[in-house]
Amino acid sequence: MQCSMRSLATVITTSGEHKINIAATRPAAAWIEEGGALTFGDATFSQILLDAHKLHVAIKVTDELLYDNAFNLENYILTQFGKALANAEEDAFLNGDGVGKPLGLFAATGGGTVANTLTAAIKSDDILDLIYALKRPYRKDAAFIINDQNLAAIRKLKDNNGAYIWQPSYQAGEPDTILGYKVRTSAYAPKDGIAFGDYSYYNIGDRGSRSFSELRELFAGNGMVGYLAKERVDGKLILPEAVQILKLKSE
């Protein structure tokens, strides 16, 4: 099973600490006379590091349960492990503080740019302001990330013509839209925030691949078998302006 952020982000497989160079200053154009001397600015770059944080899930089952089960218990365990790891990833990629885990989109430091903080209930104009807080180059592939509770409130909003700004998808596999932009829902999106941006600027670094192990000898004396799944992964938003955050009124 795969967390939904992996389908939106840029995923990199690394063998060690991965350095991402990003422009700290942008070149500026200048007019010159025909035949005039060229001027050269100094380009400076800063670096974001993708490290590796260890994520694991482990359980023990008795020999009797393993041998007497009426269905394929081992495959069931591996499937549940995959779901557990995907859920933990999704939570970290959205909310992680970067301490022993990835740095999330909604992190107060290092996450997306806060476009506005509401002091009243959300209105349709607030969604419009959020969309246009995102610079034009990022809007082409932009989408919303929101939890179901906030989506329920947004589905009730109408524009000045009385039309709902939320539009359901009529094609299987395609997400719903808000004012023409795709909506991705996540159970781990915070209740006090809505993200809108191009999530390809969120980089996920996998250190190798996910592994699954069966540990028969370790707990053999107790008549049990251990199962372990683990991975090493990191995630960071490399360009904060590519994702805008609307902070909602606290209840």
Secondary structure as GFF3:
##gff-version 3
##sequence-region A 1 251
A	DSSP	alpha_helix	5	8	.	.	.	ID=ss1
A	DSSP	beta_strand	10	14	.	.	.	ID=ss2
A	DSSP	beta_strand	18	23	.	.	.	ID=ss3
A	DSSP	beta_strand	45	50	.	.	.	ID=ss4
A	DSSP	beta_strand	53	62	.	.	.	ID=ss5
A	DSSP	alpha_helix	63	68	.	.	.	ID=ss6
A	DSSP	alpha_helix	73	95	.	.	.	ID=ss7
A	DSSP	beta_strand	113	117	.	.	.	ID=ss8
A	DSSP	alpha_helix	124	133	.	.	.	ID=ss9
A	DSSP	alpha_helix	136	139	.	.	.	ID=ss10
A	DSSP	beta_strand	143	146	.	.	.	ID=ss11
A	DSSP	alpha_helix	148	154	.	.	.	ID=ss12
A	DSSP	beta_strand	166	167	.	.	.	ID=ss13
A	DSSP	beta_strand	177	178	.	.	.	ID=ss14
A	DSSP	beta_strand	181	185	.	.	.	ID=ss15
A	DSSP	beta_strand	193	197	.	.	.	ID=ss16
A	DSSP	three_ten_helix	199	201	.	.	.	ID=ss17
A	DSSP	beta_strand	202	207	.	.	.	ID=ss18
A	DSSP	beta_strand	211	215	.	.	.	ID=ss19
A	DSSP	three_ten_helix	220	222	.	.	.	ID=ss20
A	DSSP	beta_strand	224	237	.	.	.	ID=ss21
A	DSSP	three_ten_helix	240	242	.	.	.	ID=ss22
A	DSSP	beta_strand	243	247	.	.	.	ID=ss23
###
